[in-house]
């Protein structure tokens, strides 16, 4: 059995299909999707539809990202938040044109029921963004931070790599888990097109919303597979650029 984590997709169904084909998934494998399935390229509604169908055939753990939460709010209330609209919401709304109300309701229920994090039997944590509690995710007071927090990743970027785990200065958040997998903050922000690993944290958002790729990583071997750059798959579209 293999476990694969798949980073942010942002409406790029073509890229997701490329990655899944490269992973060569077997029936006994587990797929963990890290959130942000919508807002960016033109197939957001189609990505959600695909994930619903995929989860009926394979063992899928599908986590909630901040863009998924915003899409959920729109599907529920039909209220368009200006900031969401400017950051990919427009493309998501357009992807739903022609979708019947029954299908929209199915997507709403799907998004509402997505978990905010997953902790596996090997004490590996998966969540979209991060967490702030030094006592671990179970003690996080503000659950929305699971899909909004950037402090975990920003802390790692400036952390002294020479600090030992036994030091009082070592970040306590990291000590609770064998490994932590996140998305949310594109590695391409740091001119890195590949997944980034700092301490026991892996960031696998490789900028699919912009000019990067969708990435899938084998959790055990750390072998990873990537799609083509999203602009090449959706010529004439801007994504979130």
C-alpha positions, -999 to +999 in steps of 0.1 A: +000+000+000+012+035-008+000+069+005+001+099-017-005+135-008-016+159-036-011+196-033-032+226-042-051+222-075-071+255-080-094+244-108-067+227-128-084+194-135-060+187-165-030+190-142-046+167-116-053+140-141-016+142-153-004+137-117-028+108-110-017+090-142+019+094-131+012+080-096-002+048-111-026+043-082-037+009-070-070+000-053-053-004-019-035+030-020-046+061-001-049+096-016-047+126+006-058+159-010-044+189+007-072+215-001-078+244-025-096+226-053-112+257-067-104+293-076-079+298-104-083+279-136-115+272-155-125+238-141-132+243-104-166+227-104-153+199-126-125+192-101-150+189-072-172+166-093-141+145-102-131+142-065-166+131-055-165+104-081-129+094-073-137+090-036-163+064-044-136+042-061-105+048-040-096+056-004-095+094-004-090+118+024-100+152+011-091+181+033-106+216+033-087+246+021-095+283+025-107+286-011-129+257-007-144+273+024-151+305+004-167+285-024-188+267+001-201+300+014-210+312-021-228+280-029-247+282+003-257+319+003-251+330-033-234+361-018-202+371-037-174+384-015-154+410-035-120+397-022-129+361-031-141+372-065-108+388-072-087+358-061-102+332-083-139+333-073-149+347-107-135+317-125-151+293-100-185+310-105-181+307-143-172+270-140-207+264-124-226+278-153-249+251-166-246+230-134-281+221-122-292+231-086-291+194-076-254+192-085-246+224-068-263+212-036-242+180-038-211+200-040-221+222-011-227+192+011-193+178+000-175+209+009-193+214+042-182+179+053-146+181+044-123+175+074-098+202+085-069+178+092-059+142+091-036+123+115-026+089+104-016+058+124+021+067+120+015+101+136+019+121+103-003+152+102-019+165+070-036+199+068-040+227+043-022+256+060-009+252+096-018+255+133-006+277+162-012+258+194+021+246+210+000+216+223-010+203+188-040+205+165-064+189+190-059+220+212-062+247+185-088+272+196-094+288+162-102+260+138-101+283+108-064+285+112-061+250+098-068+264+064-056+300+069-024+299+091+010+308+075+029+313+107+040+276+108+057+278+074+070+314+080+086+302+113+103+274+095+117+296+068+136+317+094+144+289+119+180+282+128+186+248+113+213+241+139+188+241+169+185+205+182+151+190+192+162+188+229+167+226+230+142+248+247+143+270+216+131+242+193+096+249+180+072+229+202+046+226+175+069+204+155+076+179+183+041+164+184+042+148+150+065+125+130+059+146+099+036+175+089+023+180+053+009+213+042-001+233+011-015+269+011+018+289+006+033+282-029+069+271-029+072+292-061+070+323-039+106+314-030+116+305-066+113+268-058+093+248-083+096+216-062+082+206-028+101+221+001+111+202+032+122+220+064+127+201+096+098+176+096+075+197+075+068+192+038+051+220+017+037+205-015+019+236-029+040+242-059+021+271-073-006+256-094-028+286-089-003+308-107+025+296-130+035+264-112+024+228-111+002+203-092+024+179-072+017+145-058+042+129-034+046+094-021+047+099+017+069+068+024+095+071-004+093+109-009+092+104-047+071+131-062+054+136-095+043+169-111+020+181-139+030+205-166+029+242-157-007+252-155-006+281-180+005+256-207-025+234-199-049+264-200-037+287-228-056+319-230-064+318-193-048+338-165-054+316-135-047+338-104-018+356-122 
